[in-house]
Amino acid sequence: MLRFLERVQQQDLERTRRWIAAAQQREAQRQRAIQARPPAPDRLIEQSLSRDVPAAYVHRGDCHMAGKRSRGVARDQALRALTDGIAPCPHRLPDTELGILD
């Protein structure tokens, strides 16, 4: 009976080690995916709901108020959008960061 118990416990130990190896592999894949992500953009332009209005706001890249309709843009595109009359985000003030003062 003790040999049977020993075999059962060995099988349990092997199964636990497989679970640990699988969990470590998933974590390693998750870390690689995080490292492979492109960097967040410095500036965002949020598109409006209406097709008649080209954009709603210019946001900083780390703005929590940027909506799902936002896309990353280069600094010169953000400057151009602000000078063309697209409103800066009132929360993070990207126009001040870009050097545009009213």
C-alpha positions in Angstrom: 0.0 0.0 0.0 2.8 2.4 0.7 4.4 1.8 -2.7 1.0 2.6 -4.3 0.8 5.8 -2.2 4.3 6.7 -3.3 3.4 6.3 -7.0 0.3 8.4 -6.6 2.3 11.1 -4.9 5.0 11.0 -7.6 2.3 11.4 -10.3 0.8 14.4 -8.4 4.3 15.9 -8.0 5.0 15.5 -11.8 1.6 17.0 -12.6 2.3 20.0 -10.3 5.7 20.5 -11.9 4.0 20.5 -15.4 1.5 23.1 -14.2 4.4 25.3 -12.8 6.3 25.0 -16.1 3.2 25.9 -18.1 2.6 28.9 -15.8 6.2 30.1 -16.2 6.0 29.7 -19.9 2.8 31.8 -20.1 4.4 34.5 -17.9 7.5 34.6 -20.1 5.3 35.0 -23.2 3.4 37.8 -21.5 6.6 39.6 -20.6 7.9 39.2 -24.2 4.6 40.6 -25.5 4.9 43.6 -23.1 8.5 44.3 -24.2 7.6 44.0 -27.9 4.9 46.6 -27.7 5.6 49.8 -29.5 6.1 52.9 -27.3 3.0 55.0 -26.6 2.7 58.0 -28.8 3.5 61.4 -27.3 0.4 63.1 -28.7 -3.0 61.9 -29.8 -5.8 63.3 -32.0 -9.3 62.2 -31.0 -11.7 62.0 -33.9 -15.1 63.5 -33.4 -18.4 61.6 -33.7 -19.5 63.7 -36.7 -18.0 63.3 -40.1 -18.5 67.1 -40.6 -16.0 67.9 -37.9 -12.5 66.4 -38.6 -11.3 66.1 -34.9 -12.5 66.8 -31.4 -9.3 67.2 -29.3 -5.6 67.1 -29.3 -4.3 65.1 -26.3 -1.0 64.3 -24.7 -0.1 60.7 -25.2 -0.6 59.8 -21.5 -4.0 61.5 -21.2 -6.6 59.4 -19.4 -9.4 61.4 -21.2 -8.4 60.3 -24.7 -11.2 58.2 -26.2 -11.2 55.1 -28.3 -11.3 57.2 -31.5 -7.8 58.6 -30.8 -4.8 57.9 -32.9 -1.1 58.7 -32.3 0.4 61.6 -34.3 3.8 63.3 -34.6 4.6 66.6 -32.9 4.2 68.6 -36.1 0.8 67.1 -36.8 -0.4 68.0 -33.3 1.0 71.6 -33.7 -0.8 71.9 -37.1 -4.1 70.6 -35.6 -3.9 73.1 -32.7 -3.2 76.0 -35.0 -6.0 74.9 -37.3 -8.5 75.3 -34.5 -8.8 71.8 -33.0 -9.3 72.2 -29.3 -6.6 71.1 -26.9 -7.6 68.7 -24.2 -8.7 70.7 -21.1 -7.3 68.2 -18.7 -3.6 67.7 -19.8 -3.0 70.9 -21.8 -1.0 69.6 -24.8 -0.9 73.1 -26.3 1.1 74.4 -23.3 3.5 71.5 -23.6 4.0 72.2 -27.3 4.6 75.9 -26.6 1.4 77.3 -28.0 0.0 80.0 -25.7 -3.2 82.0 -26.1 
